[in-house]
Amino acid sequence: MVYEADQNPDLDLAGEHPADLRRAYRTLCMLYGSSPADYENIVENHPFTEGDLADCGETAEQQMDAWDAILAPHLSATVSHNVTITYEDVYLAQALRNSEIMDDIAMLARRYDWPDKITFALKGCSGTASWSRSTRTITLCDSYIDRFQSQDLAINN
């Protein structure tokens, strides 16, 4: 939190969303907790204790159970073809494409019955992530990914 306050003096610690550094840590924890064998490499260079990693598994299970309860009525008996991913030709988007994490997200999203097409768009833009109802697009800006990478480095130090 000190790192973020130095970087952003207007940081709203009482806001609706967790601060970036905490969110980055929780995201790494959730990924690892959901599948330790698949995501072991993302936590090995971070300051997680064995206790933290055990908690990550428990937390991920609780979160997945909660999401499953909420989303269960929307599960489809067939794989939806209404989910696509687009990548602009920018380094971070290509790195995510090569890591196949977006394919995992799309595969998960295709399990649900979407009434209309949804696109995940990774773009070279300044901003965070956003939803456009008119184009039914979730846009993830490379500057946002870069910001998470910066927090990743801060967690390591």
C-alpha positions in Angstrom: 0.0 0.0 0.0 2.9 2.4 0.7 4.1 1.8 -2.9 0.7 2.8 -4.3 0.3 5.8 -2.1 3.7 7.1 -3.3 2.7 6.5 -6.9 -0.8 7.9 -6.5 -1.3 10.5 -3.8 -5.1 10.6 -4.7 -5.4 6.8 -3.9 -8.9 6.2 -2.5 -8.3 3.6 0.2 -12.0 3.5 1.1 -13.1 3.1 -2.5 -15.3 0.3 -3.9 -12.3 -1.6 -5.5 -9.2 -2.8 -3.8 -6.0 -0.9 -4.3 -3.9 -2.1 -7.3 -1.1 -3.8 -5.4 -3.5 -5.7 -3.2 -5.6 -6.6 -6.3 -2.5 -7.9 -8.1 -1.5 -10.0 -5.1 -5.1 -11.4 -4.8 -5.2 -12.2 -8.6 -1.9 -14.1 -8.4 -3.3 -15.9 -5.3 -6.6 -16.8 -7.0 -4.8 -18.1 -10.1 -2.5 -20.3 -8.1 -5.2 -21.5 -5.8 -7.4 -22.5 -8.7 -4.7 -24.8 -10.1 -1.4 -24.9 -8.3 0.2 -27.2 -10.9 -0.7 -24.9 -13.8 0.2 -21.7 -12.1 3.1 -22.7 -9.8 5.5 -20.6 -12.0 3.6 -17.3 -11.3 4.1 -17.5 -7.5 7.6 -18.9 -7.3 9.2 -15.4 -7.5 6.8 -13.7 -5.2 6.8 -13.3 -1.4 4.1 -16.0 -0.8 4.7 -18.1 2.3 3.5 -21.7 2.4 0.6 -20.5 4.6 -0.3 -17.9 2.0 -0.3 -20.6 -0.7 -2.5 -22.9 1.4 -4.9 -20.0 2.0 -4.9 -19.2 -1.8 -6.3 -22.7 -2.4 -9.0 -22.3 0.2 -9.9 -18.8 -1.0 -10.0 -19.8 -4.7 -12.3 -22.7 -3.8 -14.6 -20.4 -1.9 -14.6 -17.9 -4.7 -15.3 -20.5 -7.4 -18.1 -22.0 -5.3 -19.7 -18.6 -5.0 -19.4 -17.8 -8.7 -20.7 -21.3 -9.6 -23.8 -20.7 -7.4 -24.4 -17.3 -9.1 -23.7 -18.5 -12.7 -25.1 -22.1 -12.5 -28.5 -21.1 -14.0 -26.7 -19.7 -17.0 -24.6 -22.8 -17.9 -25.2 -24.1 -21.4 -25.5 -27.7 -22.3 -23.4 -26.9 -25.4 -20.3 -24.8 -26.0 -21.3 -21.3 -27.0 -19.7 -19.8 -30.1 -20.7 -16.3 -29.1 -17.3 -15.6 -27.4 -14.4 -14.3 -29.4 -11.0 -12.8 -28.6 -9.3 -10.1 -30.7 -5.7 -9.0 -30.3 -4.1 -5.8 -31.6 -0.6 -6.1 -32.7 1.0 -4.8 -29.5 3.6 -6.6 -27.4 1.5 -7.2 -24.2 -1.5 -8.5 -26.2 0.7 -10.8 -28.1 2.4 -12.0 -24.9 -1.0 -12.8 -23.5 -2.0 -14.6 -26.7 1.2 -16.7 -26.5 0.6 -17.5 -22.8 -2.8 -18.9 -23.8 -4.4 -17.4 -20.6 -7.0 -15.6 -22.8 -7.9 -18.9 -24.4 -8.6 -20.3 -20.9 -10.8 -17.3 -20.2 -12.7 -17.7 -23.5 -13.1 -21.4 -22.9 -14.6 -20.7 -19.5 -16.9 -18.0 -20.9 -18.1 -20.3 -23.7 -19.6 -22.6 -21.0 -22.4 -20.0 -20.6 -25.5 -19.3 -22.6 -24.8 -15.8 -24.0 -27.8 -14.3 -25.8 -25.5 -12.3 -28.1 -21.9 -12.3 -29.1 -19.3 -11.1 -26.6 -15.7 -10.1 -27.6 -12.7 -9.8 -25.4 -10.4 -7.2 -27.1 -6.8 -6.7 -26.1 -5.7 -3.4 -27.4 -2.9 -0.9 -27.3 -4.6 1.9 -25.4 -4.3 4.1 -22.4 -6.8 3.1 -19.7 -7.9 0.0 -17.8 -10.6 -2.4 -18.7 -14.1 -1.5 -19.9 -17.4 -2.9 -21.1 -19.2 -1.5 -24.1 -22.8 -2.5 -24.1 -23.3 -1.2 -27.7 -20.5 -3.4 -29.2 -20.7 -6.1 -26.5 -17.0 -5.8 -26.0 -14.8 -6.2 -23.0 -11.7 -4.1 -23.7 -8.4 -4.7 -21.9 -5.8 -2.0 -22.5 -2.1 -2.9 -22.6 -1.4 0.0 -20.3 -3.6 -1.8 -17.7 -1.7 -5.0 -18.1 1.6 -3.0 -17.9 0.3 -1.5 -14.6 -0.3 -5.0 -13.2 3.2 -6.0 -14.3 4.5 -3.0 -12.4 2.6 -4.1 -9.3 4.0 -7.6 -9.8 7.5 -6.1 -9.6 6.6 -4.2 -6.5 5.3 -7.3 -4.8 8.7 -8.9 -5.5 10.6 -6.0 -3.8 
